[in-house]
Amino acid sequence: QKFVSTLVHNNLRAMWHGIFSQQQADAFISRHLMNSSEFWTATPLPSISVSDARFKNEEGNNWSGPPEGLTFQRAIRALENYGHHAEVVMVGARQKEALLQTMTFPQQVNPFTSKPDGGSDCYGPMILSMLEYAALTTGIAVRPGAPENATILWSCVHDTATTRPPPHFAFRQQLGDAVFRVEGFTNRTFMGFRNGRLMFECLGSTRVLSGVD
């Protein structure tokens, strides 16, 4: 029996399923995921560490190295499972910068130039992950539970150290008969509404958690 000593991204898959301990997840994130010589490239989350001899920066769906849309999608739950919410925002910011280059949704992205792969577009996991990352910066995201126990994440978050949310934005999410709306303004005020009723008002880069009521 032989072991293949290749440093791949599959720890994120294990974290998605919640089978790591907190210590294991923290160690992977600090030592490997946020390491610029391994997985924290210009566009992060390559399938294989860029320092690994088996890494190949090739176009096409080959999982040989470049970051894949499915990995961006899985990373959200994987990181949230272990309380690494800041890293989710950071990954989303890098993904957004890459996709804005061509306004396309490819299967994978060049980890060094952040150029989207030109061989595909409208790839579902890339679209869905981008929407969720957007909801986690300037919008509303829902985390599951029984209907009465779901958690609402209201976000107006600066996704990088140098950028701010747009001067004005609004985001609407409906759950059953309840309509949730968040709105941000030029004075950096951030307001949340449920069925038209003001629930809170904040200032600056903020995330608010609430129940559905």
C-alpha positions as CSV (number, residue, x, y, z in Angstrom):
1,Q,0.0,0.0,0.0
2,K,1.3,3.4,-1.0
3,F,0.3,6.9,0.1
4,V,0.2,9.8,-2.4
5,S,1.8,12.8,-0.7
6,T,0.0,15.5,-2.6
7,L,-1.3,18.6,-0.8
8,V,-4.8,19.0,-2.1
9,H,-7.8,21.1,-1.1
10,N,-9.9,18.1,0.2
11,N,-9.6,19.2,3.8
12,L,-12.3,21.7,2.9
13,R,-14.6,18.9,1.8
14,A,-14.0,17.2,5.2
15,M,-14.8,20.5,6.9
16,W,-18.0,20.9,4.8
17,H,-19.1,17.6,6.3
18,G,-18.1,18.7,9.8
19,I,-15.8,15.8,10.5
20,F,-12.7,17.8,11.5
21,S,-12.2,18.8,15.1
22,Q,-12.0,22.6,15.7
23,Q,-8.2,22.2,16.3
24,Q,-7.8,20.4,13.0
25,A,-9.7,23.0,11.1
26,D,-7.9,25.9,12.7
27,A,-4.5,24.3,11.9
28,F,-5.4,23.7,8.3
29,I,-6.6,27.2,7.8
30,S,-3.7,28.9,9.5
31,R,-0.9,26.7,8.2
32,H,-2.1,25.9,4.7
33,L,-5.3,27.7,3.5
34,M,-4.0,31.2,4.3
35,N,-0.5,30.4,3.2
36,S,0.3,32.4,0.0
37,S,2.8,29.7,-1.2
38,E,0.1,27.0,-1.0
39,F,-3.6,27.9,-1.2
40,W,-3.9,31.6,-0.6
41,T,-3.0,32.7,-4.1
42,A,-4.2,35.9,-5.9
43,T,-7.4,33.9,-6.5
44,P,-7.4,31.4,-3.7
45,L,-8.4,27.8,-3.2
46,P,-6.4,26.0,-5.9
47,S,-7.3,22.3,-6.2
48,I,-3.7,21.4,-5.5
49,S,-1.2,23.5,-3.5
50,V,0.8,25.7,-5.9
51,S,3.9,24.5,-4.1
52,D,3.2,20.9,-4.8
53,A,5.1,19.1,-7.6
54,R,1.8,17.8,-9.0
55,F,0.2,21.2,-9.4
56,K,-0.5,22.1,-13.1
57,N,-2.0,25.4,-14.1
58,E,-4.0,24.2,-17.0
59,E,-7.2,25.4,-18.5
60,G,-10.3,23.1,-18.7
61,N,-12.0,21.0,-16.1
62,N,-9.1,19.0,-14.9
63,W,-8.8,19.7,-11.1
64,S,-5.0,19.8,-11.7
65,G,-4.6,23.1,-9.8
66,P,-6.7,26.1,-10.7
67,P,-9.5,27.1,-8.2
68,E,-12.8,25.5,-9.2
69,G,-16.4,26.9,-8.8
70,L,-17.4,23.9,-6.7
71,T,-14.6,24.6,-4.2
72,F,-15.7,28.2,-3.9
73,Q,-19.2,26.9,-3.2
74,R,-18.1,24.3,-0.7
75,A,-15.8,26.7,1.1
76,I,-18.6,28.8,2.5
77,R,-20.2,26.0,4.6
78,A,-16.8,24.5,5.4
79,L,-15.4,27.7,6.9
80,E,-18.6,28.7,8.6
81,N,-18.9,25.3,10.3
82,Y,-15.8,26.2,12.3
83,G,-16.5,29.9,12.9
84,H,-14.1,31.3,10.2
85,H,-16.5,33.9,9.0
86,A,-13.9,36.5,8.1
87,E,-12.1,34.1,5.8
88,V,-15.4,33.5,3.9
89,V,-15.7,37.3,3.2
90,M,-12.0,37.3,2.1
91,V,-12.5,34.4,-0.3
92,G,-15.6,36.1,-1.7
93,A,-13.7,39.3,-2.3
94,R,-11.0,37.5,-4.3
95,Q,-13.6,35.6,-6.3
96,K,-15.5,38.8,-7.1
97,E,-12.3,40.6,-8.3
98,A,-11.6,37.7,-10.7
99,L,-15.1,37.4,-12.1
100,L,-15.3,41.1,-12.8
101,Q,-12.5,40.9,-15.2
102,T,-14.7,39.2,-17.9
103,M,-18.2,39.2,-16.3
104,T,-18.4,35.5,-17.0
105,F,-18.9,32.5,-14.7
106,P,-16.3,29.8,-15.7
107,Q,-15.6,26.5,-14.1
108,Q,-12.2,27.6,-12.9
109,V,-9.9,30.6,-12.5
110,N,-6.2,31.1,-13.0
111,P,-4.8,31.3,-9.4
112,F,-2.0,33.7,-10.3
113,T,-3.5,36.1,-12.8
114,S,-7.1,35.8,-11.6
115,K,-8.2,35.4,-15.2
116,P,-11.3,33.3,-15.6
117,D,-11.0,30.3,-17.8
118,G,-12.1,31.2,-21.3
119,G,-13.4,27.7,-22.1
120,S,-16.7,27.9,-20.2
121,D,-19.4,30.2,-18.9
122,C,-22.6,30.1,-16.9
123,Y,-21.2,27.4,-14.6
124,G,-23.8,26.8,-11.9
125,P,-21.6,26.5,-8.8
126,M,-19.6,29.6,-9.7
127,I,-22.8,31.6,-10.1
128,L,-24.4,30.2,-6.9
129,S,-21.3,30.8,-4.8
130,M,-20.9,34.4,-6.1
131,L,-24.5,35.1,-5.1
132,E,-24.0,33.7,-1.6
133,Y,-20.7,35.6,-1.1
134,A,-22.6,38.8,-2.2
135,A,-25.4,38.1,0.3
136,L,-22.7,37.7,3.0
137,T,-21.3,41.1,2.3
138,T,-24.2,43.4,1.2
139,G,-27.3,41.3,1.7
140,I,-29.3,38.7,3.6
141,A,-28.3,35.1,4.0
142,V,-30.3,32.3,5.7
143,R,-28.8,29.5,7.7
144,P,-31.0,26.4,8.2
145,G,-32.9,25.1,11.1
146,A,-36.6,24.4,11.8
147,P,-38.6,27.2,10.3
148,E,-38.9,28.9,13.6
149,N,-35.2,28.4,14.4
150,A,-33.6,29.6,11.2
151,T,-30.9,32.3,11.5
152,I,-30.9,35.4,9.4
153,L,-27.5,37.0,8.6
154,W,-27.9,40.6,7.7
155,S,-24.6,42.0,6.3
156,C,-23.1,45.3,5.3
157,V,-19.4,44.2,5.4
158,H,-16.3,45.7,3.9
159,D,-15.0,42.8,2.0
160,T,-11.4,44.1,1.8
161,A,-9.4,46.6,3.9
162,T,-9.6,49.2,1.2
163,T,-13.2,48.9,-0.2
164,R,-16.6,49.8,1.2
165,P,-20.1,48.6,0.3
166,P,-21.7,50.6,-2.6
167,P,-23.0,54.1,-1.7
168,H,-26.6,52.7,-1.7
169,F,-27.8,49.1,-1.9
170,A,-30.9,47.1,-1.1
171,F,-31.4,43.4,-0.8
172,R,-34.7,41.5,-0.4
173,Q,-35.2,37.9,0.8
174,Q,-38.6,36.2,1.3
175,L,-39.2,33.3,3.7
176,G,-42.8,32.1,3.6
177,D,-45.0,35.1,4.4
178,A,-42.1,37.1,5.8
179,V,-40.2,39.6,3.6
180,F,-36.8,40.7,4.9
181,R,-35.1,43.7,3.4
182,V,-31.7,45.3,4.1
183,E,-30.7,48.7,2.9
184,G,-27.5,50.7,3.1
185,F,-27.0,54.4,2.5
186,T,-24.3,56.9,1.6
187,N,-23.8,57.9,5.3
188,R,-22.9,54.2,6.0
189,T,-26.1,53.6,7.8
190,F,-27.3,50.1,7.6
191,M,-31.0,49.2,8.3
192,G,-32.9,45.9,8.4
193,F,-36.7,45.5,7.9
194,R,-39.1,42.6,8.4
195,N,-42.4,43.1,6.5
196,G,-41.7,46.8,6.4
197,R,-41.0,47.2,10.1
198,L,-37.6,48.5,11.1
199,M,-35.7,45.8,13.1
200,F,-32.4,47.5,13.6
201,E,-30.1,50.3,12.5
202,C,-26.3,50.2,12.5
203,L,-23.4,52.2,11.3
204,G,-20.3,51.0,9.5
205,S,-19.1,47.5,8.5
206,T,-21.5,45.3,10.4
207,R,-23.2,41.9,10.5
208,V,-26.4,41.3,12.5
209,L,-27.8,37.9,13.4
210,S,-31.4,37.4,14.2
211,G,-34.2,34.8,14.2
212,V,-37.0,34.9,11.7
213,D,-39.3,36.8,14.1
